[in-house]
């Protein structure tokens, strides 16, 4: 059973980078911004210090400790084609962390927030 993600949850953002234009940084940054606007704390590997990271393994050694600080993983489209994202999601799954596509996190968050707003309106006293 999937866990419900509430705003404030710390998410790790995973997705494809290697071989993509600008290493897919624009997609990572847009997703991180949208998730933050929805109320999530986001650890975006694009924003981590790249000093000393020359090889693929260097990036993963840097990123995995950040992943372990999170409660869940949000994945970008195409994550299944990324060796690094597959490793990150494998670690997360083995540790019992929920993994969701970014679009699903945002859709359910916005839907939940709208439902809460509607409930709040139903339960508020009538205006006089």
N, C-alpha and C positions, 0 to 999 in steps of 0.2 A: 504494500500500500504506500502510495506517495505521500510525502509530508506536505502540509500546506505552508507556503512561503508567505510570511507577513512582511509588510514594509518594515525596514530596520534590519532585516536579515542580512548577514554578510555573505555576498556571493562572489565566487571566483568566475571570471569570464574566460571561456576557452573557445578556440576556433582555429581555423587554418591560417597559416602565415606564409610558409615557405612556398616560393614559386609564384606568389600572387603579387599583383601590382602594389607597390608601397607596402609590401608584406601584410596587406589587408588592414593596416593601421586605421584607415578611415572607418571601416565597418566596426572595428573594436571600439573606437572612440564614440561613434554615434550610439552604439548599443549601451555603452557605459553611461553616457549622458542620459539616455531615456530611462535606464534602470534607476539611476540616481534621482531623476525627477519623479519617479514612481515611489521613492522613499527607501530604496535599498542602498546598503553600503556595498560598494563594488571594488574588488581588487582586479584591476585591468593590467595584464602583463605588459602592454604597450607602455604603461606609465612607470614601470620598474626601471631601475638603474641598469643600463646596458654596458657599463664599464667592465671590461674583462670578459665579456661574453663574445667569443669568437666562433664557437662551434655549437651545433645543435644541442649537444649534451650539456654545454655550459648554461644555456638558456633554461633547460629543464631542471638542472641542479639549482638554479636560482629560483625558478617558479614554484617548485613543489612545496617548499616551506610556506609560501603564501597560500597555496591551495589548502594546506592543512589548517590554516587559521579560519577557514570559512565553514559555513553550515550547509552550503549547497553550491551547485555549479550551474551556470547558465551558458548554453552553447550556441555559437553562431552557426548559420547554415554552412554545410560542407565540413563540419567538424570530423565527420567519419572518414574524410579523405586525408586527415592530418595525423601524422605519426605522433606528434606531441600531444594534440588534443585527445587522441585515443588513449594515450598513456595516462593523461590527467584524469579522464573520465573513468578509466579502469581503476585507478587508485581511489577515486571518490566512491565508486560503486562498491568496491571491496570494504570501504570504511563506513558504508551505510549512508552516504550523503546522497540526497536526491539530486537528479540531473534533469534539467528542463531546457528546451529550446527558449531562447530569449523572447521570441514572439509569444510563446505560451505564458511565460512569466508576466509579460506586460498585459496580455489579454485578460488573464485571470485577475491581475491586480486592478486594472481599470474597471472590470466588471464588478469585482468585490467592492471597490470603493464607491461605485455608482449605486450598488445595492444598499450599502450602508447609508449613503446619503438619502436614498429613497425611504429606507426604514426610519431614518431620523425625521424626515418630513412627515411620515405617517404618524409618528408618535409625538410630534410637537403639538402644543396646544393651538387651537384655532386663533387666528388673528381677530382682534375685536375692532 
